[in-house]
Amino acid sequence: MRPRAPKIKNILPSYGIEGGKVLIEGSGFDPEDAASTQILFGGTAGRILLISNSRILTQIPEEAGSGPVVVQIKNKPSEPFDFHMGVRLSNEVNPVDNPVFDSKGNLYVAFSGKRGETVPISVFRVGSDGEMKPHLSNIPNASSMIFDDDGNLYVSSRFEGTVYRATPRADVTIYAKDLGTPTGLAFDQKGFLYVGDRSGRILKVSPDGTSTVFAEIPESMVAFHLAFDLDGNLLVTNPGLSSYNQIWMVDKYGKVIPLHGGFGRPQGLTVDDEGNIYVCEAKAGDSAIWKIGRSGEMSPFVAGPVMVGMAFYKKKFLAVAAPNAIYKLPLKQNGKS
């Protein structure tokens, strides 16, 4: 009797970038045939980490091509299974927080550099065609970025303790200073800018640039990352030395509440239009972007190597930032790519 071809039933998560680990669930797998088993990502073979009769843990290969996943055993391939692969736009960046999209779909990513270093280009702009061009310069250690409703881009300098404002024409001025070690940035609905000082303060900056202490949480050895949820609460990650860090929620009165725990080095986070929270767990060797639903259920969303930030453009694309690279993934549209 001829052996049946393997069958893929599911891949978790369904999005990934090179270096990420995904779990393939199916049938017809055989640990005894591991040497003759291939996992093909768009035709490029990935590395098998674990295999059983119904599951295969595999690592997405570098330079993996776009296209479906196929499990092939002794030259018998499975039916192709849809998988959404991120395309690397550049490996010449150095973000430490989320990239950002403008209203036209252009992507902005920072090059932070070493402490006290002013690199030639502080912020790059990636057009919708994928072409990357210099956008801003002379901002030392560009860290976090956010747009206001008028299209001005705000960039924090964690070395200087300053937040800069750049107009759509790239004219740069100082917006606020003496902010400690500012990293995370977020605007509330009234136009106040919230800045995370990684020494433990959340600062509230008024439109005239005056800052006050809004809340205090434990300090971070790396950075703060901020985002508002749909109810107007401020969400904060502050990765520390522990492998079990919190996501914090700060209500409108400045009360700090632990929201979700157990993350290893949680960094960039964002909230979608439906109120789902996404957080980068930048744990070396086991990094992922997690999706947290409104009722608190968690599921892996993107597999990758160490990831530090992300940004959605409407419901069309997701940008993912690694410490030295930026990726762009197409999102499913009504169940399709």
VMD Tcl script that draws the C-alpha trace (Angstrom):
set ca {
  {0.00 0.00 0.00}
  {1.43 3.34 -1.05}
  {1.83 5.81 1.84}
  {-0.48 8.79 1.78}
  {0.86 12.28 1.23}
  {1.14 14.40 4.38}
  {-1.64 16.86 5.11}
  {-1.44 20.31 6.72}
  {-4.47 21.24 8.83}
  {-3.20 24.44 10.42}
  {-0.13 26.65 10.94}
  {0.32 28.68 14.13}
  {0.71 31.55 13.86}
  {-0.42 32.26 10.30}
  {1.98 35.23 9.87}
  {5.76 35.15 10.09}
  {9.11 36.62 9.14}
  {12.43 34.91 8.55}
  {13.85 33.28 11.68}
  {10.46 32.79 13.33}
  {9.24 29.45 14.65}
  {5.85 28.09 13.55}
  {3.90 24.99 14.54}
  {2.43 22.93 11.71}
  {-0.50 20.71 12.68}
  {-1.58 17.91 10.39}
  {-1.41 14.21 9.64}
  {0.84 11.77 7.83}
  {4.00 13.03 9.55}
  {6.53 10.44 10.69}
  {9.41 11.07 13.14}
  {11.22 8.08 11.63}
  {11.21 9.84 8.26}
  {12.55 13.14 9.65}
  {15.66 12.91 7.47}
  {13.51 12.76 4.32}
  {11.02 15.42 5.44}
  {11.18 18.96 4.07}
  {9.19 22.03 5.05}
  {9.10 24.42 2.10}
  {8.25 28.11 2.55}
  {7.63 29.41 -0.94}
  {10.02 26.74 -2.20}
  {12.78 27.37 0.38}
  {13.43 24.65 2.97}
  {13.06 25.50 6.64}
  {14.76 23.83 9.59}
  {12.80 21.14 11.45}
  {13.13 21.54 15.22}
  {10.67 18.92 16.49}
  {8.45 16.37 14.73}
  {5.70 13.99 15.81}
  {2.95 12.13 13.96}
  {0.71 15.22 13.98}
  {2.93 18.23 14.63}
  {6.10 19.79 13.25}
  {7.89 22.73 14.84}
  {9.96 24.45 12.18}
  {11.98 27.63 11.71}
  {11.29 29.96 8.80}
  {14.45 30.14 6.66}
  {16.25 33.33 5.79}
  {15.42 34.67 2.34}
  {12.25 32.56 2.31}
  {10.19 33.24 -0.75}
  {6.60 34.36 -0.65}
  {4.05 31.66 -1.20}
  {2.41 28.74 0.57}
  {3.92 26.13 2.89}
  {4.33 22.53 1.74}
  {5.36 19.49 3.79}
  {7.18 16.98 1.62}
  {8.08 13.47 2.78}
  {10.03 11.16 0.46}
  {9.12 13.41 -2.47}
  {5.41 13.21 -1.65}
  {4.17 16.79 -1.09}
  {1.17 17.97 0.87}
  {-1.36 20.32 -0.63}
  {-0.04 23.91 -0.35}
  {-1.22 25.72 2.79}
  {-1.67 29.48 2.87}
  {0.94 31.32 4.96}
  {1.61 35.06 5.14}
  {5.30 35.92 4.96}
  {6.80 39.31 5.69}
  {9.08 40.88 3.11}
  {12.27 42.47 4.41}
  {12.43 46.11 3.30}
  {15.83 46.92 4.80}
  {18.47 45.60 7.17}
  {20.11 49.01 7.54}
  {17.89 50.41 10.30}
  {18.04 50.29 14.09}
  {14.59 50.78 15.65}
  {13.95 50.44 19.39}
  {10.17 50.96 19.28}
  {7.27 50.89 16.83}
  {7.66 52.14 13.27}
  {4.79 54.38 12.12}
  {2.67 54.81 8.99}
  {1.42 58.18 7.78}
  {-2.07 58.68 6.35}
  {-0.86 57.86 2.82}
  {0.73 54.53 3.73}
  {4.35 55.70 3.85}
  {6.32 53.91 6.58}
  {8.81 55.63 8.92}
  {11.48 53.75 10.84}
  {14.19 55.08 13.15}
  {17.92 54.45 13.30}
  {18.69 54.89 16.99}
  {22.38 53.95 17.16}
  {24.57 53.65 20.22}
  {24.04 55.87 23.26}
  {25.22 59.42 22.53}
  {25.80 58.65 18.85}
  {24.32 60.94 16.20}
  {24.01 58.82 13.07}
  {23.82 60.43 9.60}
  {20.14 59.54 9.16}
  {17.82 59.43 12.19}
  {14.56 58.48 10.44}
  {13.99 56.76 7.10}
  {10.85 56.95 4.97}
  {9.73 53.88 3.03}
  {7.26 54.67 0.26}
  {4.34 52.45 -0.70}
  {6.55 51.17 -3.55}
  {9.13 49.90 -1.02}
  {11.77 52.52 -1.85}
  {13.57 53.75 1.27}
  {14.85 57.34 1.49}
  {16.40 59.49 4.26}
  {13.78 61.62 6.01}
  {15.25 63.23 9.16}
  {18.79 63.73 10.42}
  {20.64 65.11 13.47}
  {18.33 63.57 16.09}
  {20.63 61.62 18.43}
  {19.29 58.20 19.45}
  {15.92 58.58 17.74}
  {13.70 56.27 19.76}
  {9.90 56.48 19.55}
  {7.72 58.14 16.91}
  {4.09 59.18 16.54}
  {2.02 61.38 14.21}
  {-0.51 63.99 15.28}
  {-3.75 64.71 13.42}
  {-2.04 67.42 11.34}
  {0.61 65.07 9.97}
  {3.47 66.28 12.18}
  {5.90 63.55 13.24}
  {7.14 63.51 16.85}
  {10.43 61.76 17.61}
  {11.97 61.21 21.03}
  {15.71 61.29 21.70}
  {16.47 59.00 24.64}
  {19.95 60.47 24.96}
  {18.99 64.13 25.03}
  {15.73 63.79 26.97}
  {13.97 65.67 24.16}
  {10.99 65.21 21.88}
  {11.28 66.79 18.42}
  {8.44 67.74 16.06}
  {8.90 67.47 12.30}
  {6.41 69.04 9.90}
  {5.30 67.21 6.74}
  {8.04 69.22 4.98}
  {10.61 67.76 7.44}
  {11.24 71.06 9.26}
  {12.35 70.05 12.77}
  {11.93 71.93 16.06}
  {12.13 70.98 19.73}
  {8.66 70.24 21.14}
  {9.55 69.35 24.75}
  {12.75 68.77 26.73}
  {14.04 67.70 30.15}
  {12.04 64.46 29.87}
  {14.55 62.06 31.42}
  {15.14 59.12 29.08}
  {12.08 59.35 26.82}
  {11.07 56.38 24.71}
  {7.37 55.53 24.31}
  {5.03 58.20 22.88}
  {1.22 58.32 22.68}
  {-1.39 61.04 22.07}
  {-4.73 61.12 23.89}
  {-7.93 62.34 22.26}
  {-7.44 65.86 23.64}
  {-4.03 66.31 22.02}
  {-1.85 65.76 25.09}
  {1.34 63.79 24.44}
  {2.33 61.07 26.90}
  {6.01 60.23 27.19}
  {7.56 57.25 28.94}
  {10.69 58.08 30.92}
  {12.27 54.68 31.46}
  {13.40 55.68 34.95}
  {9.76 55.13 35.97}
  {7.71 58.21 35.08}
  {4.89 58.67 32.59}
  {4.92 62.36 31.63}
  {1.96 64.29 30.25}
  {3.01 67.04 27.85}
  {0.56 69.84 27.04}
  {0.36 71.39 23.54}
  {2.65 74.23 24.71}
  {5.39 71.71 25.63}
  {4.94 71.85 29.42}
  {5.31 68.46 31.11}
  {3.94 67.07 34.38}
  {4.21 63.63 35.98}
  {1.05 61.65 35.18}
  {1.95 58.27 36.73}
  {4.87 56.20 37.97}
  {5.60 52.55 37.24}
  {8.70 50.37 37.78}
  {11.72 51.53 35.82}
  {12.96 49.71 32.72}
  {16.47 48.69 31.75}
  {15.58 49.14 28.08}
  {12.64 51.36 27.19}
  {9.00 52.24 27.73}
  {6.38 51.55 25.06}
  {2.96 53.26 25.10}
  {-0.44 52.95 23.41}
  {-4.00 54.00 24.25}
  {-6.84 51.48 24.24}
  {-10.32 52.27 22.94}
  {-11.52 53.22 26.44}
  {-8.87 55.92 26.88}
  {-6.61 53.92 29.18}
  {-2.86 54.14 28.62}
  {-1.11 50.80 28.10}
  {2.58 50.51 28.98}
  {5.31 47.89 28.68}
  {8.58 48.34 30.57}
  {10.83 45.34 29.92}
  {13.21 44.62 32.78}
  {15.63 41.92 33.85}
  {12.87 39.48 34.84}
  {11.54 37.01 32.27}
  {8.01 37.60 33.59}
  {7.09 41.19 32.89}
  {3.73 42.97 32.98}
  {1.65 44.98 30.61}
  {0.38 47.89 32.70}
  {-2.81 49.90 32.34}
  {-2.95 53.51 33.56}
  {-6.46 54.95 33.81}
  {-7.37 58.58 33.16}
  {-6.70 59.44 36.82}
  {-3.15 58.05 36.73}
  {-3.94 54.86 38.66}
  {-1.58 52.03 37.63}
  {-3.10 48.54 37.27}
  {-1.31 45.31 36.21}
  {-3.16 44.12 33.09}
  {-1.39 41.05 31.70}
  {1.67 39.23 33.06}
  {4.12 36.53 32.14}
  {5.82 38.21 29.18}
  {9.55 37.90 28.49}
  {10.78 41.37 27.51}
  {7.51 42.87 26.19}
  {8.32 45.86 23.99}
  {6.35 47.63 21.26}
  {2.57 47.45 21.52}
  {-0.43 48.76 19.64}
  {-4.24 48.54 19.63}
  {-6.39 47.93 16.55}
  {-9.78 49.43 15.66}
  {-11.59 46.55 17.37}
  {-9.74 46.98 20.65}
  {-7.38 44.02 20.34}
  {-3.94 44.57 21.89}
  {-0.79 43.45 20.11}
  {2.53 43.20 21.94}
  {6.02 42.21 20.82}
  {7.57 39.69 23.15}
  {11.24 40.23 22.35}
  {12.49 37.14 24.14}
  {15.60 35.79 22.41}
  {14.96 32.40 20.86}
  {11.21 32.53 21.41}
  {9.98 35.91 20.16}
  {6.44 36.51 18.92}
  {3.80 39.16 18.47}
  {0.85 38.22 20.67}
  {-2.76 39.23 20.10}
  {-4.86 39.87 23.20}
  {-8.62 40.03 22.60}
  {-11.08 42.29 24.42}
  {-11.99 39.44 26.79}
  {-8.31 38.71 27.55}
  {-7.74 35.63 25.38}
  {-4.22 35.43 23.94}
  {-2.97 33.89 20.70}
  {0.29 34.12 18.73}
  {-0.08 36.48 15.76}
  {3.38 36.76 14.13}
  {6.39 34.48 14.45}
  {9.80 36.04 14.10}
  {13.24 36.47 15.63}
  {13.58 39.24 18.22}
  {10.95 41.87 17.36}
  {10.74 45.28 19.03}
  {7.78 47.03 17.41}
  {4.98 46.99 14.88}
  {2.48 49.24 13.11}
  {-0.75 48.62 11.21}
  {-1.75 50.51 8.08}
  {-5.53 50.34 8.08}
  {-6.34 46.64 7.60}
  {-3.98 46.23 4.66}
  {-0.45 45.90 6.02}
  {1.55 45.24 9.15}
  {5.09 46.56 9.55}
  {7.34 44.66 11.96}
  {10.59 46.05 13.37}
  {13.52 43.88 14.42}
  {16.63 45.43 16.04}
  {18.32 45.82 12.65}
  {15.61 45.27 10.04}
  {12.11 46.28 8.99}
  {9.50 43.98 7.40}
  {6.11 44.47 5.75}
  {3.36 41.85 5.78}
  {0.11 41.86 3.78}
  {-2.91 41.22 6.00}
  {-5.81 38.93 5.22}
  {-8.79 40.63 3.61}
  {-12.10 38.89 4.35}
  {-10.28 35.61 4.85}
  {-7.99 36.12 1.85}
  {-4.60 37.73 1.33}
}
mol new
graphics top color blue
foreach p $ca { graphics top sphere $p radius 0.5 }
foreach p [lrange $ca 0 end-1] q [lrange $ca 1 end] { graphics top cylinder $p $q radius 0.2 }
display resetview
